[in-house]
Amino acid sequence: MNIGKLELRDREESFINLNPLQTGGRTTSDARKAIISYIDGYSICDWCKGALHITTEPDIAGFLGEVSDFLGMDYALPTNGCREAKYGVMHAISTGGSILCDGNMHYSSEVSAERAGLKIYKVPNKGEPEYKINPEDYSEGFELIKKETGKYPELALLTHVDGEYGNVVDAKEVGKICNDYSVPFLLNTAYSSGRMEIDGKKIGADFIACSGHKSWAAGGGNIGILAIKEGWQDKVFKPGANWKSKPLEILGCSSRGASLLALMASFPHVKERVKKWDEEVKKARYLVNELEKIDIKQIGEKPKNHDLIKLDTPVYDNIAKTHKKKGYFLYYELKDRGIIGMKAGRTRKFKISTYGLSWEQVSYVAESFLEIGGG
Amino acid sequence: MNFMKNVVEITFDMAFLIEDMREIWRRTAPFHKLNEEEKKQILTIIDSIKKNCDLISDRVSK
């Protein structure tokens, strides 16, 4: 079935989708209903009060207040994505100094810092096999920067859960170190908030960047959240000189359509689903446990504390060597079984996610991988 | 005006019912083996859509 020249996308309805980029952004039916209703351009502006974040019909202002509370922060603004939230903070803070980031950060953190004119320093991960970030290394990083530049960095960034290994870093520990050094702390929660409970105050975060389309069951475009702690609003949410209601860092109004409504519609479900995070972790651990019965090794912290799973899979790589479909065999074997989300052609190392799957689906995924691997 | 509002609301209601049905397909992918509760939900959705179709047919036929 086609929509004009576009192919119908039925990946969520017809398959089990394991793509880690997509599982946490799988929409709720309420989000899709909101999207259907608010799909037209500038649909959010029917009752504009001069700026997106003060709009009360629909109640964006009220929603942002609830989101701040949900994240344990004081103020929030919608952004066009997590990267825009990170960039907004970096741009507001930067005077051309430096930033200390974790070595597992997403590329968008790095290009945001570069665009904001910050010199980037990294806390390296500990290498094979777990690639962990050690929170205590932030102290070392701060001292190194001070030695090299004469000043501590203007900002520290931690990727709470990285997109490569799905490692969960002790953000509270990093927050404590940042607070001890009086370095503002930006927590990237693209893979955590919306999936698990986050309390910015307990963590000691000054800023939290969130991805609606990655972890808050939102769709209909890109959507993010920037939440900040009391005391930063004059700097980070500063309005334009001639446009007193328009925050500079979101260029006045960020997401002006269906994606923000999708985020709002999914929010009640998100508030409930974060309470079931332990069950999501159990599913990930179960799958890893099953897959490691054959020549497969999970890479990253063990046991898993997140649904994003990176695997080293010699078993499939060996089959690919003699298979007529070569490296593509795994993709097609899985697709034949109704499972997608893997990059076609990958057999040695790949990432999957169990987020939001039922136990029945997770068991079926495990059985399928084992069957293909000859286990 | 009332005529238009009613048929429009009914149309949206059907679109939303379809989303509820879509949710069941998502939850049960890839084989869509439905349990008794899910079967009941699907049949209720279909029944509601049928009633909405009849309502619109009546309105536009008058």
Interface residues (C-beta under 8 A of the other chain):
Chain A: E12 E13 S14 F15 I16 R26 T28 S29 R32 K33 I36 S37 R337 G338 I339 S358 Q361
Chain B: F12 A15 F16 E19 D20 R22 E23 W25 R26 R27 A29 P30 F31
